[in-house]
Amino acid sequence: MAKQPISDVETVLHQYDDRFLECRSGQHDWTRLGMFQMQEGLIAVREHCRRCGGQVTKYWGSDGARYASRYMMPDGYSIRGLFVSKADLRMETMKRYSAAGAIFGSEDEMLKAAQVTRSAQVTRRGNRR
């Protein structure tokens, strides 16, 4: 049977930046930069994604209500003219992890690898365990 041609979505995602894929297939790594008072009595909450560099401004009312957020994303983050579903993003993420040998055979294997990684990071910083 002939192999199906690669769809535009697959081609675009194959070339998509790892940082952006991680944020879009999972979630952003937001760090709060701070809050400031708006003229309308709203509080603006500004956050920055440590992974992809995007920024979000969230608007909160004095009653705790949330209003529409405004996102400012870096060049290359948006995929224009093509619908890319969350499932497409997750499938590309799984392909990359599989190709890198980073999908473990069990939860125990994954946790052991994570522990080794954390220990190595602590050792590199010069901290004692």
Contacts in CASP RR format, 6 or more apart in sequence:
PFRMAT RR
TARGET T0000
AUTHOR 0000-0000-0000
METHOD contacts of the structure
MODEL  1
MAKQPISDVETVLHQYDDRFLECRSGQHDWTRLGMFQMQEGLIAVREHCR
RCGGQVTKYWGSDGARYASRYMMPDGYSIRGLFVSKADLRMETMKRYSAA
GAIFGSEDEMLKAAQVTRSAQVTRRGNRR
6 14 0 8 1.000
8 82 0 8 1.000
9 82 0 8 1.000
9 83 0 8 1.000
9 84 0 8 1.000
9 88 0 8 1.000
10 92 0 8 1.000
12 79 0 8 1.000
12 82 0 8 1.000
12 84 0 8 1.000
13 21 0 8 1.000
13 84 0 8 1.000
13 88 0 8 1.000
13 89 0 8 1.000
13 92 0 8 1.000
14 92 0 8 1.000
16 79 0 8 1.000
16 92 0 8 1.000
17 76 0 8 1.000
17 77 0 8 1.000
18 96 0 8 1.000
19 51 0 8 1.000
19 52 0 8 1.000
19 53 0 8 1.000
20 52 0 8 1.000
20 76 0 8 1.000
20 77 0 8 1.000
21 89 0 8 1.000
21 92 0 8 1.000
21 93 0 8 1.000
21 96 0 8 1.000
22 51 0 8 1.000
22 52 0 8 1.000
22 93 0 8 1.000
23 29 0 8 1.000
23 49 0 8 1.000
23 51 0 8 1.000
23 52 0 8 1.000
23 77 0 8 1.000
24 89 0 8 1.000
25 86 0 8 1.000
25 89 0 8 1.000
25 90 0 8 1.000
25 92 0 8 1.000
25 93 0 8 1.000
26 89 0 8 1.000
26 93 0 8 1.000
28 49 0 8 1.000
28 51 0 8 1.000
28 52 0 8 1.000
28 54 0 8 1.000
28 56 0 8 1.000
29 49 0 8 1.000
29 50 0 8 1.000
29 51 0 8 1.000
30 47 0 8 1.000
30 48 0 8 1.000
30 49 0 8 1.000
30 50 0 8 1.000
30 56 0 8 1.000
31 47 0 8 1.000
31 48 0 8 1.000
31 49 0 8 1.000
31 50 0 8 1.000
32 45 0 8 1.000
32 46 0 8 1.000
32 47 0 8 1.000
33 46 0 8 1.000
33 47 0 8 1.000
33 48 0 8 1.000
33 55 0 8 1.000
34 45 0 8 1.000
34 46 0 8 1.000
35 43 0 8 1.000
35 44 0 8 1.000
35 45 0 8 1.000
35 46 0 8 1.000
36 43 0 8 1.000
36 44 0 8 1.000
36 46 0 8 1.000
37 43 0 8 1.000
37 44 0 8 1.000
38 44 0 8 1.000
38 59 0 8 1.000
41 61 0 8 1.000
41 62 0 8 1.000
42 59 0 8 1.000
42 60 0 8 1.000
42 61 0 8 1.000
42 62 0 8 1.000
42 67 0 8 1.000
43 59 0 8 1.000
43 60 0 8 1.000
43 61 0 8 1.000
43 62 0 8 1.000
44 57 0 8 1.000
44 58 0 8 1.000
44 59 0 8 1.000
45 57 0 8 1.000
45 58 0 8 1.000
45 59 0 8 1.000
45 60 0 8 1.000
46 55 0 8 1.000
46 56 0 8 1.000
46 57 0 8 1.000
47 55 0 8 1.000
47 56 0 8 1.000
47 57 0 8 1.000
47 58 0 8 1.000
48 54 0 8 1.000
48 55 0 8 1.000
49 55 0 8 1.000
49 56 0 8 1.000
52 73 0 8 1.000
52 74 0 8 1.000
52 77 0 8 1.000
53 73 0 8 1.000
53 74 0 8 1.000
54 71 0 8 1.000
54 72 0 8 1.000
54 73 0 8 1.000
54 74 0 8 1.000
54 77 0 8 1.000
55 71 0 8 1.000
55 72 0 8 1.000
55 73 0 8 1.000
56 69 0 8 1.000
56 70 0 8 1.000
56 71 0 8 1.000
56 72 0 8 1.000
57 69 0 8 1.000
57 70 0 8 1.000
57 72 0 8 1.000
58 66 0 8 1.000
58 69 0 8 1.000
59 66 0 8 1.000
59 67 0 8 1.000
59 68 0 8 1.000
59 69 0 8 1.000
59 70 0 8 1.000
60 66 0 8 1.000
60 67 0 8 1.000
61 67 0 8 1.000
94 103 0 8 1.000
97 103 0 8 1.000
104 110 0 8 1.000
104 113 0 8 1.000
119 129 0 8 1.000
122 129 0 8 1.000
123 129 0 8 1.000
END
